[in-house]
Amino acid sequence: MKIQFSEIINTDYPERLILTLKVASDRFSFSLYDPIVDGSFVYCEIPTERDSDTFSSFKQFFFDNPFLASSFRKVYVLNGSYEFTFVPELLYREEDIESLFDFNISHSIGKILSQKLRQPSVVTLHRMPEEIYQFLNRSFSNARFVHQLSPLIVYFQDKNKTINASQFIVNLNNKRLDILCFSKGNFVLGNSFEISKVQDAVYYILFAWKQLKLDQTKDFIYVAGNKHEKPVLMKEIQAYIHNIIPVNIPPIAHFSGVDTQSIPIDFLSLTLCEL
């Protein structure tokens, strides 16, 4: 499959472009934009070919589109793995990465990656299948491997920091639920769950809310997700939590003319934060 890029993106100058590739178990997807050209943001989900797995389909897509092997200004790889954990920066030592990871995540084969976040002062550890990591590391020059929760954490870190209440952020995207929690700007919780229906998301949200002992009348829940799933989830939880706020990415030049409600928020927040 070959892709036709938007006319507003000048593929003759890839060194001006920022590419973000997301690796997930059910699909690969990517975005591309020129940070100095308004409305240049392009998002694409890579279809999985019949009788093929997602990684094999991505490799075929990559070879069908030689432009993806260009030397871009920046390349981010968003890792959608459910195998991740957070370590306070004060406790992190690179030589202990495997023991720190295996302490929280059951042992399995793969490449353990680390990423230091400026705010909050934590290190995100996440695992990617070795074969996928090696291919992407060879194919993209100076790629930055980022877990998909990292841009969300950075984006929401300073939101409403002065409010004397906790902020509980949920992101519902297809079969995945992400949950973050902040208290007065401090990072409290980050987790992800596989779900099959919205009611599963409601269960995990209310369970985490109860475990964190949040207040149903004073604390806030922010709901992100695509435009079809978000209103359904908000309707389901409004009977339990009073302060429900939909998350909408503020309009910026990159997204001019783009339906941001149809683009995963990890792509949008990474564009704004550029970790």
PyMOL commands that set and color helices and strands:
alter all, ss='L'
color gray80, all
select helices_A, chain A and resi 14-16+54-64+66-69+89-91+94-104+130-139+149-157+198-211+230-237+253-255+260-262+265-273
alter helices_A, ss='H'
color red, helices_A
select strands_A, chain A and resi 18-23+28-33+42-46+74-79+84-88+111-116+122-128+144-147+166-173+176-183+186-194+220-225+243-246
alter strands_A, ss='S'
color yellow, strands_A
deselect
rebuild
show_as cartoon
